[in-house]
Structures are given as structure tokens and as C-alpha cells.
């Protein structure tokens, strides 16, 4: 996982020039205390077409851009953490969520080679934060630094956390059905994840699967939390150095593959493990195969990278 760096600008790495609108943008509205206030809520979905408004919004309040995709397991783990922390900041930061599959111009503009990728916008300028799923405490620390950088650049506005996203209408009370409560073990797992207690979350998902082996949500959640539990205490530099010095050390290579998947570098992880599988004697391959199958399930069979890697694994086995 990359180190957060909220003080640096992605010069040469991100090109937002093609995404800027030539049309004049509406001015921000003043808040009750006299500070400028943006017109949207704290969590908004952004498209290629609406992104110019987000750039303009970032001149008033810091905007965090979450580049994600439906097939990305680490994205599904990180996004709720981002939403939780942003909501708790009470309008001092806006979270702009970008589905890279549905918005290829934004994906290209940010040069999103791996996801989840999180970038901030301050005064229309991109500021790199991190890639990959990171713990909640690290997200909080990065956002604290981001607010300091924004203040240094005169971006200190707020939004009304209860306001409606620009261009939308407030729904009638009867339009939104009450959200069904989570099953008890799922709720326990979510609470444990928010507390950073991955062992308790794993236990909750395992019990959910014991009660209902067909619970695919529990199975997916279990894979995601197991990955986070494995990488949370890893030092990336030390792990990669150890793997480089021992190409056939199974534990060392598994650790780096986990780091790659958590950082969104799925193809690197699969390639590393397939190469290791091919190099090992047949009686030493089981742990590598099991980890590959676990990561396949985590990423999802709909991802073409999983299909390619599955074929490669099959050709190596038979």
C-alpha cells in the first residue's frame, strides 16, 4: 500500500484539463456563520459530466475523490470507512465517489491504474492521498492532514451535511422504503470492522456461514476481512525485501501478494503466485493454490483478470 502524502500535488500524474468545463459555475452559498458553503451533501456520486462542478466545489471545501468499481473487493471495504469518517467531519470535507467503469474519462484523467485510489482536490488541484484499502485510523490521520493543507491554501468552507446533491430533488418521506436491518451476525461483523477488530469480524462471518453455507455476502465479507487482517501489521518495505531475497519462500510471497491485492494491484498478485506455483514441487503447492482460490473469490469471477488467472492455474495443474 502506498504511503499517504497529502502535501504533494500529482504533477504529471493526473491530467484534469480535459475534464474542466468552460461554462461558468454557480457561486457557492454562504453558510449561517458567514463561511462559504457548498451546495451538495457530504457524500455524492460523480460522473464524467458532473465532475466540473466538483472541481469548482473544491475551491470552497476540500473534496476527496474515491475511485472504485463494483468488482473491486478492497473498494467495498474502504468506501464505508471513507463515508463514515467524512460524515463525522460534519461538512468540512466532501466525498465524491467515482465508478471508474461507468466514467472512463475520469479514470483516464486520474490515471487510475489500480483501485481503490483516493485523491483529494483543493482549489481545483489534485493532491494524492493513498491507494488500496487502509485502516480507519490511517484514513482519519490523512484527512486531518488534508484539512491542514486546505486551510493553508485558504479552502476552509463547509457544506450542510443534510443538503441534497446538486441537480436532485429532495425525496418525499414515503418514497424511500425503510432499509431492512442486517442479519445479527452481519451487523456484528460490521461493528467489529468499524472498531478495527478483524478477528471478531472473521468469527462473526464464519458463524454466519456455519448457519447458512449459501450466504454469499458473508462469504465475500469473510474474504475481505481476512485479507485486511493479514496485511494490517505488515511493513510493506520489509515484506517486499524479504520476498525479493527468497523467490520460493511461500510465506514471503503470499504476504506480498496480499499487499498487492489490498493495494489494487490484482494482476501483480496473481502473476506472483502463479509464478511461485509453477516453480514449486507439487507437494509444496497447496498453500499457494488455496490463496489463489481465496483471492479469486475475493475479486469475483466477473473480473476478467480472475478468468485469465484461473486458466493459467488450470494449465499449470494439469
C-alpha beads as a LAMMPS data file, in Angstrom:
LAMMPS data file: protein, C-alpha beads

318 atoms
317 bonds

1 atom types
1 bond types

-500.0 500.0 xlo xhi
-500.0 500.0 ylo yhi
-500.0 500.0 zlo zhi

Masses

1 110.0

Atoms # bond

1 1 1 0.000 0.000 0.000
2 1 1 1.266 3.430 -0.811
3 1 1 2.219 5.882 1.885
4 1 1 -0.231 8.784 2.216
5 1 1 1.219 12.064 1.024
6 1 1 -1.338 14.854 1.362
7 1 1 1.221 17.610 0.820
8 1 1 2.246 16.705 -2.713
9 1 1 0.500 17.554 -5.965
10 1 1 0.177 14.908 -8.655
11 1 1 2.124 16.921 -11.216
12 1 1 2.383 14.892 -14.391
13 1 1 0.440 12.011 -12.867
14 1 1 -3.060 13.440 -13.133
15 1 1 -4.386 15.493 -16.027
16 1 1 -7.727 17.084 -15.253
17 1 1 -7.586 19.652 -18.033
18 1 1 -9.919 17.703 -20.343
19 1 1 -12.489 17.388 -17.580
20 1 1 -12.847 21.075 -16.806
21 1 1 -15.944 22.861 -18.034
22 1 1 -15.734 26.131 -19.907
23 1 1 -19.143 27.099 -18.669
24 1 1 -19.403 29.401 -15.685
25 1 1 -20.221 27.629 -12.435
26 1 1 -22.787 28.870 -9.905
27 1 1 -21.206 30.530 -6.854
28 1 1 -21.183 28.794 -3.505
29 1 1 -23.787 29.900 -0.995
30 1 1 -22.780 31.432 2.361
31 1 1 -23.315 29.364 5.483
32 1 1 -25.106 30.697 8.516
33 1 1 -21.818 31.617 10.207
34 1 1 -20.651 33.586 7.172
35 1 1 -18.264 30.906 5.883
36 1 1 -18.849 29.815 2.284
37 1 1 -20.978 26.696 1.954
38 1 1 -21.139 24.299 -0.981
39 1 1 -24.466 23.266 -2.447
40 1 1 -24.142 19.453 -2.190
41 1 1 -24.237 16.812 0.548
42 1 1 -21.121 15.316 2.127
43 1 1 -21.220 12.123 0.025
44 1 1 -22.038 12.474 -3.680
45 1 1 -21.824 10.285 -6.753
46 1 1 -19.852 11.936 -9.550
47 1 1 -19.855 11.287 -13.292
48 1 1 -17.769 12.447 -16.213
49 1 1 -20.468 15.026 -16.925
50 1 1 -20.770 16.423 -13.380
51 1 1 -17.093 16.451 -12.485
52 1 1 -16.552 20.139 -13.476
53 1 1 -18.942 21.086 -10.654
54 1 1 -16.802 19.074 -8.242
55 1 1 -13.671 20.896 -9.361
56 1 1 -15.418 24.199 -8.688
57 1 1 -16.709 22.908 -5.353
58 1 1 -13.128 22.149 -4.283
59 1 1 -12.396 25.891 -4.299
60 1 1 -14.757 26.161 -1.341
61 1 1 -14.338 22.887 0.563
62 1 1 -11.800 20.029 0.267
63 1 1 -13.131 17.205 -1.899
64 1 1 -11.947 13.612 -1.509
65 1 1 -12.372 11.538 -4.680
66 1 1 -12.927 7.797 -4.178
67 1 1 -12.243 5.898 -7.417
68 1 1 -13.855 2.463 -7.133
69 1 1 -15.574 -0.308 -9.095
70 1 1 -18.257 -2.868 -8.315
71 1 1 -15.902 -5.813 -8.878
72 1 1 -13.205 -4.433 -6.541
73 1 1 -13.239 -6.189 -3.160
74 1 1 -10.883 -3.744 -1.379
75 1 1 -13.054 -0.868 -2.680
76 1 1 -16.081 -2.325 -0.923
77 1 1 -14.093 -2.476 2.291
78 1 1 -12.668 1.047 2.041
79 1 1 -15.698 3.017 0.816
80 1 1 -17.803 2.600 4.003
81 1 1 -14.829 3.763 6.067
82 1 1 -14.432 6.874 3.902
83 1 1 -18.156 7.631 4.135
84 1 1 -18.161 7.182 7.908
85 1 1 -15.175 9.455 8.526
86 1 1 -16.389 12.150 6.112
87 1 1 -19.859 12.125 7.681
88 1 1 -18.369 12.533 11.146
89 1 1 -16.433 15.599 9.959
90 1 1 -19.753 17.404 9.639
91 1 1 -19.365 19.068 6.254
92 1 1 -15.686 20.042 6.400
93 1 1 -14.878 17.531 3.614
94 1 1 -16.996 16.274 0.705
95 1 1 -16.597 12.715 -0.567
96 1 1 -17.028 12.353 -4.343
97 1 1 -17.483 8.714 -5.404
98 1 1 -16.458 7.765 -8.962
99 1 1 -17.315 4.394 -10.523
100 1 1 -14.353 4.026 -12.889
101 1 1 -16.159 1.520 -15.120
102 1 1 -19.033 3.907 -15.732
103 1 1 -16.828 7.009 -16.021
104 1 1 -13.817 6.200 -18.217
105 1 1 -12.840 9.847 -18.748
106 1 1 -12.357 10.352 -15.023
107 1 1 -10.466 7.068 -14.712
108 1 1 -8.167 8.205 -17.508
109 1 1 -7.825 11.719 -16.128
110 1 1 -6.723 10.413 -12.748
111 1 1 -4.636 7.671 -14.399
112 1 1 -6.249 5.115 -12.129
113 1 1 -4.041 2.117 -12.836
114 1 1 -5.154 0.442 -9.608
115 1 1 -8.129 0.910 -7.309
116 1 1 -9.286 1.843 -4.791
117 1 1 -7.482 5.113 -5.467
118 1 1 -8.160 8.105 -3.237
119 1 1 -7.221 11.620 -4.332
120 1 1 -8.162 14.997 -2.875
121 1 1 -8.999 18.196 -4.716
122 1 1 -8.070 21.541 -3.167
123 1 1 -8.796 24.643 -5.171
124 1 1 -9.164 22.539 -8.314
125 1 1 -5.743 20.939 -7.842
126 1 1 -5.282 17.170 -7.220
127 1 1 -3.495 16.001 -4.079
128 1 1 -2.564 12.296 -3.743
129 1 1 -3.724 10.510 -0.608
130 1 1 -3.384 6.713 -0.931
131 1 1 -4.216 3.630 -2.967
132 1 1 -5.605 0.390 -1.622
133 1 1 -7.674 -0.407 1.444
134 1 1 -6.250 1.229 4.564
135 1 1 -7.390 1.077 8.208
136 1 1 -9.863 3.625 9.550
137 1 1 -7.296 5.229 11.856
138 1 1 -4.994 5.910 8.908
139 1 1 -7.886 7.450 6.971
140 1 1 -8.582 9.773 9.905
141 1 1 -4.931 10.816 10.127
142 1 1 -4.735 11.528 6.390
143 1 1 -7.937 13.577 6.452
144 1 1 -6.655 15.610 9.413
145 1 1 -3.541 16.438 7.385
146 1 1 -5.701 17.220 4.360
147 1 1 -7.705 19.787 6.324
148 1 1 -4.456 21.450 7.394
149 1 1 -3.227 21.630 3.786
150 1 1 -6.606 23.005 2.683
151 1 1 -6.514 25.692 5.373
152 1 1 -3.016 26.702 4.266
153 1 1 -4.475 27.227 0.793
154 1 1 -7.492 29.194 2.003
155 1 1 -10.039 26.400 1.416
156 1 1 -11.996 26.370 4.670
157 1 1 -15.661 26.258 3.636
158 1 1 -18.255 23.734 4.761
159 1 1 -21.327 22.001 3.374
160 1 1 -24.622 21.268 5.026
161 1 1 -24.494 17.519 5.794
162 1 1 -28.253 17.325 5.284
163 1 1 -28.412 19.103 1.956
164 1 1 -29.351 17.455 -1.319
165 1 1 -26.889 16.720 -4.104
166 1 1 -26.979 19.412 -6.830
167 1 1 -29.447 18.602 -9.590
168 1 1 -31.558 16.272 -7.492
169 1 1 -34.830 16.793 -5.660
170 1 1 -35.476 16.010 -2.031
171 1 1 -37.403 12.735 -1.919
172 1 1 -40.790 12.549 -0.297
173 1 1 -40.800 10.758 3.014
174 1 1 -42.834 7.890 1.559
175 1 1 -40.512 7.342 -1.436
176 1 1 -37.727 5.615 0.463
177 1 1 -38.698 2.272 1.986
178 1 1 -37.236 1.518 5.368
179 1 1 -33.918 -0.223 4.996
180 1 1 -34.011 -3.803 6.188
181 1 1 -31.803 -4.402 9.222
182 1 1 -28.691 -6.514 8.743
183 1 1 -28.770 -10.096 9.978
184 1 1 -27.376 -10.146 13.538
185 1 1 -24.057 -11.795 12.646
186 1 1 -23.540 -9.434 9.711
187 1 1 -24.241 -6.483 11.988
188 1 1 -21.745 -7.869 14.492
189 1 1 -19.131 -8.196 11.743
190 1 1 -19.703 -4.626 10.508
191 1 1 -19.407 -3.246 14.038
192 1 1 -16.191 -5.193 14.572
193 1 1 -14.733 -3.887 11.293
194 1 1 -15.510 -0.310 12.305
195 1 1 -13.675 -0.968 15.582
196 1 1 -10.715 -2.448 13.710
197 1 1 -11.321 -5.813 15.399
198 1 1 -10.843 -8.052 12.384
199 1 1 -10.620 -11.254 14.448
200 1 1 -14.125 -10.662 15.825
201 1 1 -15.423 -9.835 12.341
202 1 1 -13.926 -13.052 10.958
203 1 1 -15.562 -15.031 13.739
204 1 1 -18.953 -13.435 13.044
205 1 1 -18.785 -14.182 9.315
206 1 1 -17.621 -17.764 9.977
207 1 1 -20.603 -18.323 12.277
208 1 1 -22.921 -16.829 9.654
209 1 1 -21.575 -19.307 7.093
210 1 1 -21.902 -22.178 9.531
211 1 1 -25.597 -21.290 9.922
212 1 1 -26.111 -20.710 6.200
213 1 1 -23.391 -22.065 3.854
214 1 1 -25.113 -20.320 0.932
215 1 1 -24.700 -16.822 2.440
216 1 1 -22.636 -15.227 -0.337
217 1 1 -22.486 -11.844 1.393
218 1 1 -20.927 -13.462 4.441
219 1 1 -18.506 -15.391 2.240
220 1 1 -17.431 -12.206 0.430
221 1 1 -17.135 -10.280 3.683
222 1 1 -15.060 -13.051 5.229
223 1 1 -12.583 -12.954 2.354
224 1 1 -12.234 -9.173 2.583
225 1 1 -11.714 -9.137 6.332
226 1 1 -9.224 -11.999 6.243
227 1 1 -7.188 -10.015 3.731
228 1 1 -7.251 -6.892 5.896
229 1 1 -6.298 -8.909 8.962
230 1 1 -3.281 -10.357 7.146
231 1 1 -1.972 -7.030 5.882
232 1 1 -2.756 -4.691 8.766
233 1 1 0.534 -5.255 10.588
234 1 1 2.740 -5.884 7.562
235 1 1 5.552 -3.474 6.823
236 1 1 5.390 -3.221 3.035
237 1 1 9.060 -2.411 2.504
238 1 1 10.283 -5.241 4.730
239 1 1 7.833 -7.722 3.211
240 1 1 8.869 -6.903 -0.346
241 1 1 12.544 -7.049 0.554
242 1 1 12.074 -10.481 2.122
243 1 1 10.181 -11.758 -0.917
244 1 1 12.811 -10.436 -3.310
245 1 1 15.520 -12.288 -1.416
246 1 1 13.636 -15.584 -1.270
247 1 1 11.706 -16.188 -4.512
248 1 1 10.434 -19.607 -3.370
249 1 1 9.620 -18.680 0.239
250 1 1 5.884 -19.354 0.246
251 1 1 5.022 -17.202 3.262
252 1 1 7.034 -14.247 1.964
253 1 1 5.442 -14.400 -1.477
254 1 1 1.933 -14.804 -0.050
255 1 1 2.454 -11.702 2.093
256 1 1 3.431 -9.551 -0.877
257 1 1 0.550 -10.925 -2.950
258 1 1 -1.825 -9.864 -0.169
259 1 1 -0.291 -6.388 -0.146
260 1 1 -0.711 -6.161 -3.907
261 1 1 -4.385 -7.133 -3.794
262 1 1 -5.068 -4.745 -0.896
263 1 1 -3.411 -2.020 -2.957
264 1 1 -5.464 -2.834 -6.052
265 1 1 -2.566 -4.440 -7.963
266 1 1 -4.531 -7.592 -8.716
267 1 1 -2.612 -8.718 -11.788
268 1 1 0.712 -8.373 -9.947
269 1 1 -0.580 -10.567 -7.126
270 1 1 -1.906 -13.246 -9.458
271 1 1 1.265 -13.221 -11.546
272 1 1 3.459 -13.576 -8.463
273 1 1 1.523 -16.536 -7.099
274 1 1 1.225 -18.306 -10.449
275 1 1 4.961 -17.969 -10.969
276 1 1 5.572 -19.332 -7.479
277 1 1 3.134 -22.208 -8.070
278 1 1 4.965 -23.177 -11.263
279 1 1 8.376 -23.105 -9.535
280 1 1 7.440 -25.235 -6.514
281 1 1 7.478 -29.028 -6.264
282 1 1 3.987 -30.487 -6.474
283 1 1 3.914 -31.406 -2.774
284 1 1 4.520 -27.766 -1.754
285 1 1 1.907 -26.096 -3.908
286 1 1 -1.264 -26.462 -1.816
287 1 1 -0.904 -23.223 0.198
288 1 1 -0.357 -21.195 -2.966
289 1 1 -3.332 -22.779 -4.704
290 1 1 -5.571 -22.146 -1.695
291 1 1 -4.530 -18.494 -1.524
292 1 1 -5.152 -18.044 -5.241
293 1 1 -8.635 -19.536 -4.921
294 1 1 -9.349 -17.297 -1.942
295 1 1 -8.234 -14.212 -3.868
296 1 1 -10.262 -15.291 -6.917
297 1 1 -13.367 -15.408 -4.718
298 1 1 -12.500 -12.039 -3.200
299 1 1 -12.129 -10.279 -6.552
300 1 1 -15.061 -12.127 -8.134
301 1 1 -15.478 -14.365 -11.153
302 1 1 -16.895 -11.469 -13.192
303 1 1 -13.462 -9.843 -13.249
304 1 1 -11.621 -10.834 -16.462
305 1 1 -8.335 -10.978 -14.549
306 1 1 -9.746 -13.803 -12.443
307 1 1 -10.785 -15.751 -15.528
308 1 1 -7.324 -15.359 -17.044
309 1 1 -5.576 -16.400 -13.847
310 1 1 -7.888 -19.394 -13.401
311 1 1 -6.975 -20.641 -16.852
312 1 1 -3.289 -20.224 -16.097
313 1 1 -3.630 -22.107 -12.822
314 1 1 -5.525 -24.935 -14.524
315 1 1 -2.827 -25.254 -17.207
316 1 1 -0.156 -25.480 -14.504
317 1 1 -2.061 -28.148 -12.580
318 1 1 -2.903 -30.474 -15.460

Bonds

1 1 1 2
2 1 2 3
3 1 3 4
4 1 4 5
5 1 5 6
6 1 6 7
7 1 7 8
8 1 8 9
9 1 9 10
10 1 10 11
11 1 11 12
12 1 12 13
13 1 13 14
14 1 14 15
15 1 15 16
16 1 16 17
17 1 17 18
18 1 18 19
19 1 19 20
20 1 20 21
21 1 21 22
22 1 22 23
23 1 23 24
24 1 24 25
25 1 25 26
26 1 26 27
27 1 27 28
28 1 28 29
29 1 29 30
30 1 30 31
31 1 31 32
32 1 32 33
33 1 33 34
34 1 34 35
35 1 35 36
36 1 36 37
37 1 37 38
38 1 38 39
39 1 39 40
40 1 40 41
41 1 41 42
42 1 42 43
43 1 43 44
44 1 44 45
45 1 45 46
46 1 46 47
47 1 47 48
48 1 48 49
49 1 49 50
50 1 50 51
51 1 51 52
52 1 52 53
53 1 53 54
54 1 54 55
55 1 55 56
56 1 56 57
57 1 57 58
58 1 58 59
59 1 59 60
60 1 60 61
61 1 61 62
62 1 62 63
63 1 63 64
64 1 64 65
65 1 65 66
66 1 66 67
67 1 67 68
68 1 68 69
69 1 69 70
70 1 70 71
71 1 71 72
72 1 72 73
73 1 73 74
74 1 74 75
75 1 75 76
76 1 76 77
77 1 77 78
78 1 78 79
79 1 79 80
80 1 80 81
81 1 81 82
82 1 82 83
83 1 83 84
84 1 84 85
85 1 85 86
86 1 86 87
87 1 87 88
88 1 88 89
89 1 89 90
90 1 90 91
91 1 91 92
92 1 92 93
93 1 93 94
94 1 94 95
95 1 95 96
96 1 96 97
97 1 97 98
98 1 98 99
99 1 99 100
100 1 100 101
101 1 101 102
102 1 102 103
103 1 103 104
104 1 104 105
105 1 105 106
106 1 106 107
107 1 107 108
108 1 108 109
109 1 109 110
110 1 110 111
111 1 111 112
112 1 112 113
113 1 113 114
114 1 114 115
115 1 115 116
116 1 116 117
117 1 117 118
118 1 118 119
119 1 119 120
120 1 120 121
121 1 121 122
122 1 122 123
123 1 123 124
124 1 124 125
125 1 125 126
126 1 126 127
127 1 127 128
128 1 128 129
129 1 129 130
130 1 130 131
131 1 131 132
132 1 132 133
133 1 133 134
134 1 134 135
135 1 135 136
136 1 136 137
137 1 137 138
138 1 138 139
139 1 139 140
140 1 140 141
141 1 141 142
142 1 142 143
143 1 143 144
144 1 144 145
145 1 145 146
146 1 146 147
147 1 147 148
148 1 148 149
149 1 149 150
150 1 150 151
151 1 151 152
152 1 152 153
153 1 153 154
154 1 154 155
155 1 155 156
156 1 156 157
157 1 157 158
158 1 158 159
159 1 159 160
160 1 160 161
161 1 161 162
162 1 162 163
163 1 163 164
164 1 164 165
165 1 165 166
166 1 166 167
167 1 167 168
168 1 168 169
169 1 169 170
170 1 170 171
171 1 171 172
172 1 172 173
173 1 173 174
174 1 174 175
175 1 175 176
176 1 176 177
177 1 177 178
178 1 178 179
179 1 179 180
180 1 180 181
181 1 181 182
182 1 182 183
183 1 183 184
184 1 184 185
185 1 185 186
186 1 186 187
187 1 187 188
188 1 188 189
189 1 189 190
190 1 190 191
191 1 191 192
192 1 192 193
193 1 193 194
194 1 194 195
195 1 195 196
196 1 196 197
197 1 197 198
198 1 198 199
199 1 199 200
200 1 200 201
201 1 201 202
202 1 202 203
203 1 203 204
204 1 204 205
205 1 205 206
206 1 206 207
207 1 207 208
208 1 208 209
209 1 209 210
210 1 210 211
211 1 211 212
212 1 212 213
213 1 213 214
214 1 214 215
215 1 215 216
216 1 216 217
217 1 217 218
218 1 218 219
219 1 219 220
220 1 220 221
221 1 221 222
222 1 222 223
223 1 223 224
224 1 224 225
225 1 225 226
226 1 226 227
227 1 227 228
228 1 228 229
229 1 229 230
230 1 230 231
231 1 231 232
232 1 232 233
233 1 233 234
234 1 234 235
235 1 235 236
236 1 236 237
237 1 237 238
238 1 238 239
239 1 239 240
240 1 240 241
241 1 241 242
242 1 242 243
243 1 243 244
244 1 244 245
245 1 245 246
246 1 246 247
247 1 247 248
248 1 248 249
249 1 249 250
250 1 250 251
251 1 251 252
252 1 252 253
253 1 253 254
254 1 254 255
255 1 255 256
256 1 256 257
257 1 257 258
258 1 258 259
259 1 259 260
260 1 260 261
261 1 261 262
262 1 262 263
263 1 263 264
264 1 264 265
265 1 265 266
266 1 266 267
267 1 267 268
268 1 268 269
269 1 269 270
270 1 270 271
271 1 271 272
272 1 272 273
273 1 273 274
274 1 274 275
275 1 275 276
276 1 276 277
277 1 277 278
278 1 278 279
279 1 279 280
280 1 280 281
281 1 281 282
282 1 282 283
283 1 283 284
284 1 284 285
285 1 285 286
286 1 286 287
287 1 287 288
288 1 288 289
289 1 289 290
290 1 290 291
291 1 291 292
292 1 292 293
293 1 293 294
294 1 294 295
295 1 295 296
296 1 296 297
297 1 297 298
298 1 298 299
299 1 299 300
300 1 300 301
301 1 301 302
302 1 302 303
303 1 303 304
304 1 304 305
305 1 305 306
306 1 306 307
307 1 307 308
308 1 308 309
309 1 309 310
310 1 310 311
311 1 311 312
312 1 312 313
313 1 313 314
314 1 314 315
315 1 315 316
316 1 316 317
317 1 317 318
